[in-house]
């Protein structure tokens, strides 16, 4: 099991690393194009464990030669025993602690990632619970107009916060957009630019991917 996790983790890491390099090379392309590359890489990474279990494994030429040597199937147990005897005690000791250690490292990373995600959810809920819903004014009018332009079925909920740097969007069924404390004083052109940027995230479902 540990070898399976290690092998899968290496493959997923290579997929994500390749995508990050591609995005760095494509830094002059549009944000939508870079987002598409990252989204495809994440989808491939998420599918890697399933593909590894479902898809047939590649067989090496040495294994395929067993067809020409029918009696070799009876020698597999003896061959395995011979390999076990040939392994030095040092290699056995290294194997005995290395694989469990890699498993612990992997599980620790998963736990930390989940904790960071949960802390983010709690912080978002805390900020949203203390925010004021914007239902009229320039922000509400611009959001309604741009939502129609972007083909969104529902206008995202606008939340006015007391934080000077709170600006972002989250949510799937009914997305929400956080606005900073001084947002009401912004000029109309800046409101349109900021809302256009955030609604582009909503249309691409960036929150789900991220």
C-alpha positions in Angstrom: 0.0 0.0 0.0 2.8 2.4 0.9 4.5 1.7 -2.5 1.2 2.4 -4.2 0.9 5.8 -2.4 4.5 6.7 -3.1 4.2 5.8 -6.8 0.9 7.7 -7.2 2.3 10.7 -5.3 5.3 10.9 -7.6 3.1 10.8 -10.7 0.7 13.4 -9.4 3.7 15.6 -8.5 5.1 15.4 -12.0 1.8 16.3 -13.5 1.3 19.3 -11.3 5.0 20.4 -11.8 4.6 20.2 -15.5 1.5 22.3 -15.4 3.2 24.9 -13.2 6.2 25.1 -15.6 3.7 25.5 -18.5 1.9 28.3 -16.8 5.2 30.0 -16.1 6.1 29.8 -19.8 2.6 31.1 -20.7 2.8 34.1 -18.3 1.9 36.4 -21.2 -1.2 34.5 -22.1 -4.6 35.3 -20.7 -5.5 34.3 -17.2 -8.3 32.1 -18.6 -5.8 30.1 -20.6 -3.5 29.6 -17.7 -6.4 28.6 -15.5 -7.5 26.0 -18.1 -4.0 24.5 -18.0 -4.0 24.2 -14.3 -7.6 22.9 -14.2 -6.7 20.1 -16.7 -3.6 19.2 -14.7 -5.6 19.0 -11.5 -8.2 16.8 -13.2 -5.5 14.5 -14.5 -3.9 14.4 -11.1 -7.2 13.5 -9.4 -7.8 10.8 -12.0 -4.4 9.2 -11.6 -5.2 6.9 -8.6 -8.4 5.7 -10.4 -6.6 5.1 -13.7 -3.9 3.2 -11.9 -6.4 0.9 -10.3 -8.7 0.4 -13.3 -6.3 0.5 -16.3 -4.3 -2.6 -17.1 -0.7 -2.5 -16.1 2.1 -2.5 -18.7 4.0 -5.8 -18.7 7.7 -6.0 -19.4 9.3 -8.2 -22.0 10.8 -10.5 -19.3 7.3 -11.2 -17.9 5.9 -11.9 -21.3 8.5 -14.5 -21.9 6.8 -16.7 -19.3 4.4 -17.7 -22.2 7.3 -19.4 -23.8 8.3 -21.1 -20.6 5.1 -22.7 -19.1 7.0 -24.4 -16.3 8.3 -21.0 -15.0 5.1 -20.4 -13.2 6.0 -23.2 -10.8 9.4 -21.6 -10.1 8.0 -18.2 -9.0 7.9 -19.1 -5.3 11.4 -20.4 -5.4 12.6 -17.3 -7.2 11.0 -15.0 -4.7 12.5 -17.0 -1.8 15.9 -16.7 -3.5 15.5 -13.0 -3.8 14.5 -12.6 -0.2 17.6 -14.6 0.9 19.8 -12.4 -1.4 18.6 -9.2 0.2 21.1 -8.0 2.8 20.1 -7.3 6.4 20.9 -3.6 5.9 18.5 -3.4 3.0 15.8 -5.2 5.0 16.2 -2.7 7.9 16.1 0.3 5.5 13.0 -1.1 3.9 11.4 -1.8 7.3 11.5 1.9 8.4 11.6 3.8 5.1 8.2 2.8 3.8 6.3 3.4 7.0 8.2 6.8 7.3 7.1 7.8 3.8 3.5 6.8 4.7 3.6 9.0 7.8 5.0 11.9 5.8 2.2 11.5 3.2 -0.6 11.3 5.8 0.9 14.3 7.6 0.7 16.3 4.5 -2.9 15.3 3.8 -3.9 16.2 7.4 -2.2 19.6 7.2 -3.8 20.4 3.8 -7.2 19.6 5.2 -6.7 21.7 8.3 -5.6 24.7 6.2 -8.8 24.2 4.1 -11.0 24.0 7.1 -9.4 27.1 8.7 -10.1 28.9 5.5 -13.7 27.9 5.5 -14.1 29.0 9.1 -12.5 32.4 8.4 -14.7 32.9 5.4 -17.9 32.1 7.4 -16.7 34.4 10.2 -16.2 37.3 7.8 -19.4 36.7 5.9 -21.5 36.5 9.1 -20.3 40.1 10.0 -20.7 41.5 6.5 -23.6 43.6 5.1 -25.5 42.5 2.0 -25.3 45.1 -0.7 -28.8 45.3 -2.5 -28.7 48.7 -4.1 -26.2 51.4 -5.3 -23.6 51.3 -8.0 -22.2 47.9 -7.0 -25.6 46.2 -7.1 -26.4 47.7 -10.5 -23.1 46.9 -12.0 -23.2 43.3 -10.7 -26.7 42.8 -12.2 -25.6 44.2 -15.6 -22.3 42.2 -15.8 -23.9 39.0 -14.6 -26.2 39.2 -17.6 -23.3 39.9 -19.9 -21.4 36.9 -18.5 -24.4 34.7 -19.0 -24.8 34.0 -15.3 -28.3 32.8 -14.3 -28.1 34.4 -10.8 -26.3 37.6 -9.7 -23.8 36.8 -7.0 -24.4 38.1 -3.5 -22.4 41.2 -2.7 -21.1 41.4 0.9 -19.6 44.6 2.3 -17.0 43.9 5.0 -15.1 46.0 7.5 -11.8 44.6 6.2 -9.7 46.9 4.1 -8.2 44.1 2.0 -11.1 41.7 1.8 -11.8 41.1 -1.9 -12.7 37.8 -3.5 -15.4 35.3 -4.4 -16.4 31.9 -3.3 -19.4 29.6 -3.5 -20.9 27.2 -6.1 -24.7 27.3 -6.0 -25.0 31.0 -5.1 -21.6 32.6 -5.3 -20.7 35.5 -3.0 -18.3 38.4 -3.6 -16.6 40.1 -0.7 -16.0 43.8 -1.0 -13.5 45.8 1.1 -14.5 48.5 3.5 -13.9 51.4 1.1 -15.6 49.8 -1.9 -18.5 52.3 -1.9 -16.1 55.2 -2.6 -14.7 53.6 -5.8 -15.4 55.2 -9.2 -17.7 53.4 -11.6 -14.9 52.3 -14.0 -13.0 50.6 -11.1 -16.2 48.9 -10.0 -16.7 47.5 -13.5 -13.1 46.2 -13.7 -13.2 44.6 -10.3 -16.6 43.0 -10.8 -15.6 41.8 -14.3 -12.6 40.1 -12.8 -14.6 38.4 -10.0 -17.4 37.4 -12.2 -15.0 35.8 -14.6 -13.9 33.6 -11.7 -17.5 32.8 -11.0 -18.3 31.8 -14.6 -15.2 29.5 -14.7 -16.1 28.0 -11.3 -12.5 28.8 -10.1 -13.5 28.4 -6.5 -14.3 24.7 -7.0 -11.1 24.0 -8.8 -8.9 25.9 -6.3 
